Amino acid sequence: MKELKLLIIVVVGLLCLTGCGEKTLICTNTEEDSGVKMVQEAQMTFKDDQVTKVRMSIEATATDDDIKEYWGSFISAMESQYEEVDEEGVKLTLTNDEKNYKFNMTVEVDVTKASEDALVEYDLEELADTTATLEEVKKEAEADGFTCK
């Protein structure tokens, strides 16, 4: 799951944003490897130099008949790694569209409501310490193959 690690790195970078007023940065990346197309999106909203919300999603689509044949095993592996969560300030959802061989994982964090323990549990504790600028994070994400706007 190299793509997931890369997305997490980019998102952690996004979590370090500072700025004035309310701004949103959306970065996307699409890759296809070993019969699976991965579409990754990271969206961050921040206000008054503080990150307020983060939304990350990864959609995996089988593009190869071999992957489609073992789709159930792929889903089992994903569901064993990630558990759905809906707690104060943190929501992780998993959806499986078996008919179209699509799996989506979405993590939404409302920094104003999430506990420090929840942020640590999901490796998002850097939300509290913001040092990078919007342009620095955008540049880093684009260097990692993401398109940002």
Phi, psi and chi 1 to 4 in degrees:
 res  aa     phi    psi   chi1   chi2   chi3   chi4
   1 MET       -   49.5  -58.5  -71.0    9.2      -
   2 LYS   -55.6  -36.8  178.9 -178.3  168.9 -169.5
   3 GLU   -63.7  -39.3  -67.9   83.2   11.1      -
   4 LEU   -64.9  -42.8  178.4   58.1      -      -
   5 LYS   -62.7  -42.3  -72.9 -178.9 -178.3  179.1
   6 LEU   -62.8  -42.4  179.2   59.2      -      -
   7 LEU   -62.1  -42.4  178.2   62.2      -      -
   8 ILE   -63.4  -41.2  -70.0  171.5      -      -
   9 ILE   -61.6  -45.5  -70.6  168.9      -      -
  10 VAL   -64.1  -42.4  168.6      -      -      -
  11 VAL   -65.5  -41.2  169.5      -      -      -
  12 VAL   -60.1  -38.9  167.8      -      -      -
  13 GLY   -62.4  -41.3      -      -      -      -
  14 LEU   -64.1  -30.4  -70.5  173.8      -      -
  15 LEU   -68.4  -12.9  -59.9  176.4      -      -
  16 CYS   -94.0   14.2  -64.1      -      -      -
  17 LEU   -69.3  148.2  -73.9  176.4      -      -
  18 THR  -132.4  162.3   61.6      -      -      -
  19 GLY   175.7 -179.6      -      -      -      -
  20 CYS  -110.5  146.3  -56.9      -      -      -
  21 GLY    65.4 -156.7      -      -      -      -
  22 GLU  -109.1  127.6 -174.8  169.1  -56.4      -
  23 LYS  -136.5  155.7  -63.6 -179.6 -176.8  179.0
  24 THR  -129.9  134.7  -59.2      -      -      -
  25 LEU  -118.8  128.6  178.7   65.1      -      -
  26 ILE  -121.0  125.1  -59.8  172.2      -      -
  27 CYS  -122.9  135.0  -63.2      -      -      -
  28 THR  -130.0  155.7   57.9      -      -      -
  29 ASN  -151.4  137.2 -176.1   14.6      -      -
  30 THR  -125.5  128.5  -58.1      -      -      -
  31 GLU  -135.8  150.7  -64.4  179.7    5.6      -
  32 GLU  -130.4  127.8 -170.8  164.8  -17.7      -
  33 ASP  -154.2  137.1 -172.6   31.2      -      -
  34 SER    53.1   37.5  -57.5      -      -      -
  35 GLY    81.6   11.8      -      -      -      -
  36 VAL  -129.0  127.2  177.2      -      -      -
  37 LYS   -97.1  125.4  178.1 -179.3  175.0 -178.4
  38 MET  -112.8  124.0  -63.4  -77.6 -114.8      -
  39 VAL  -112.6  118.9  177.9      -      -      -
  40 GLN  -114.3  138.9  -56.4  167.0   64.3      -
  41 GLU  -139.5  134.9  179.2  179.0  -77.4      -
  42 ALA  -124.8  125.9      -      -      -      -
  43 GLN  -125.8  128.4  178.2  177.3  -26.3      -
  44 MET  -129.5  135.0  172.8  176.5  -80.4      -
  45 THR  -115.1  134.3  -56.3      -      -      -
  46 PHE  -139.0  152.7   57.9  102.5      -      -
  47 LYS  -141.3  135.6 -178.1  177.3 -179.4  176.5
  48 ASP    50.0   51.9  -61.3  -31.8      -      -
  49 ASP    65.1   14.7  -64.8  -26.6      -      -
  50 GLN  -128.9  134.6  -64.9  -66.9  -44.9      -
  51 VAL   -68.8  129.9  175.2      -      -      -
  52 THR  -109.7  -35.1   57.2      -      -      -
  53 LYS  -145.6  146.0  -66.2 -179.0 -177.5  175.4
  54 VAL  -135.2  135.6  176.5      -      -      -
  55 ARG  -132.2  123.2 -177.5  179.3 -174.1  -81.1
  56 MET  -123.1  136.7  -56.6  173.6  -76.3      -
  57 SER  -140.6  147.8   69.0      -      -      -
  58 ILE  -131.7  124.1  -60.4  174.5      -      -
  59 GLU  -115.1  121.8 -179.1  177.9   85.6      -
  60 ALA  -106.8  130.0      -      -      -      -
  61 THR  -126.4  129.6  -54.9      -      -      -
  62 ALA   -73.2  129.6      -      -      -      -
  63 THR  -117.2   -0.1   59.1      -      -      -
  64 ASP  -125.1  140.5 -179.3   89.8      -      -
  65 ASP   -60.9  -33.4  -73.0  -20.9      -      -
  66 ASP   -64.0  -41.9  -70.1  -24.8      -      -
  67 ILE   -65.7  -41.3  -61.7  -64.4      -      -
  68 LYS   -61.8  -38.0  -69.5  176.8 -178.5  177.9
  69 GLU   -62.6  -34.0 -176.8  176.9  -20.6      -
  70 TYR  -108.1   26.7  -64.7  102.3      -      -
  71 TRP   -57.9  -40.5 -172.3 -110.0      -      -
  72 GLY   -59.2  -40.6      -      -      -      -
  73 SER   -67.5  -39.4  -62.7      -      -      -
  74 PHE   -60.8  -46.0  174.3   77.7      -      -
  75 ILE   -64.9  -42.4  -63.2  -55.0      -      -
  76 SER   -60.0  -41.6  -66.7      -      -      -
  77 ALA   -64.4  -42.5      -      -      -      -
  78 MET   -65.7  -44.0  -65.7  -58.9  -70.9      -
  79 GLU   -69.8  -25.4  -69.6  176.0  -18.7      -
  80 SER   -77.3  -24.2   69.8      -      -      -
  81 GLN   -84.6  -32.6  -76.2 -174.3  -62.1      -
  82 TYR  -127.5  131.9  -55.4  100.2      -      -
  83 GLU  -113.0  137.2 -174.3  175.8  -45.1      -
  84 GLU   -63.2  141.2  -72.9 -164.6  -26.4      -
  85 VAL  -137.2  140.4  173.0      -      -      -
  86 ASP  -145.6   87.5 -168.4   -0.8      -      -
  87 GLU  -127.2  174.2   60.5 -175.3   60.5      -
  88 GLU   -53.1  109.1 -173.3   72.2   21.2      -
  89 GLY    87.5   -9.4      -      -      -      -
  90 VAL  -135.0  128.5  178.1      -      -      -
  91 LYS  -137.0  127.0 -176.0  174.3 -176.8  177.3
  92 LEU  -122.4  123.2 -173.8  144.8      -      -
  93 THR  -123.1  146.4   55.7      -      -      -
  94 LEU  -122.7  132.1  -54.1  172.3      -      -
  95 THR  -131.2  140.7   55.8      -      -      -
  96 ASN  -125.5  117.7  177.0   23.5      -      -
  97 ASP  -103.8   86.3  177.9   -4.4      -      -
  98 GLU   -60.1  -36.1  -70.4 -177.8   42.0      -
  99 LYS   -62.1  -39.0 -177.2  178.0  177.5 -176.0
 100 ASN  -106.6    7.8  -65.8  -54.6      -      -
 101 TYR    54.5   50.7  -59.5   99.3      -      -
 102 LYS  -124.3  136.6  -70.5 -174.5  179.9 -168.2
 103 PHE  -128.1  133.8  177.9   81.6      -      -
 104 ASN  -128.6  135.2 -174.0  -74.0      -      -
 105 MET  -120.9  127.9  178.0  177.3   68.5      -
 106 THR  -128.8  132.8  -57.8      -      -      -
 107 VAL  -119.4  126.4  178.7      -      -      -
 108 GLU  -122.2  130.6  -62.1  174.8   70.7      -
 109 VAL  -127.1  125.3  179.4      -      -      -
 110 ASP  -103.1  101.9 -176.2  -26.4      -      -
 111 VAL   -60.6  -29.8 -179.6      -      -      -
 112 THR   -71.8  -15.7   64.0      -      -      -
 113 LYS  -115.6  -23.9  -64.5  178.6 -178.5  177.5
 114 ALA   -70.9  140.8      -      -      -      -
 115 SER   -76.7  159.7   69.5      -      -      -
 116 GLU   -61.1  -38.5 -172.3  174.5  -36.8      -
 117 ASP   -61.6  -41.2  -70.7  -18.1      -      -
 118 ALA   -65.0  -41.4      -      -      -      -
 119 LEU   -62.5  -40.5  -65.9  177.0      -      -
 120 VAL   -65.7  -44.2  168.4      -      -      -
 121 GLU   -57.8  -34.8 -176.8  176.5  -17.8      -
 122 TYR  -103.1   18.9  -62.0  103.2      -      -
 123 ASP    54.8   39.9  -70.6  -30.8      -      -
 124 LEU  -118.0   17.0  -59.0  172.1      -      -
 125 GLU   -63.3  -18.5   61.9  -89.4   15.3      -
 126 GLU   -69.4   -7.1  -69.1 -175.1   26.5      -
 127 LEU   -58.2  -32.6  -78.0  170.5      -      -
 128 ALA   -75.1  -28.4      -      -      -      -
 129 ASP  -109.2  105.1  -60.7  -40.5      -      -
 130 THR  -110.3  122.4   58.4      -      -      -
 131 THR  -128.9  -26.6   57.5      -      -      -
 132 ALA   -82.0  149.3      -      -      -      -
 133 THR   -87.5  164.0   66.6      -      -      -
 134 LEU   -55.5  -45.4  173.0   66.4      -      -
 135 GLU   -65.3  -37.6  -72.2  -55.4  -45.4      -
 136 GLU   -65.1  -43.6  -70.5  170.4  -23.0      -
 137 VAL   -67.5  -42.0  172.5      -      -      -
 138 LYS   -59.9  -45.2 -178.8  178.3  178.3 -177.3
 139 LYS   -62.2  -43.1 -175.2  176.6  179.3  179.5
 140 GLU   -64.3  -43.8 -178.1  179.6  -30.8      -
 141 ALA   -63.5  -42.9      -      -      -      -
 142 GLU   -66.2  -34.1  -71.8  174.3  -16.8      -
 143 ALA   -65.6  -26.7      -      -      -      -
 144 ASP   -88.1    7.5  -72.4  -26.5      -      -
 145 GLY    98.4    3.9      -      -      -      -
 146 PHE   -86.2  153.5  -76.5   76.7      -      -
 147 THR  -108.4  125.6  -58.5      -      -      -
 148 CYS  -119.4  148.4  -59.9      -      -      -
 149 LYS  -144.7      -   56.5 -179.8  179.6  170.6
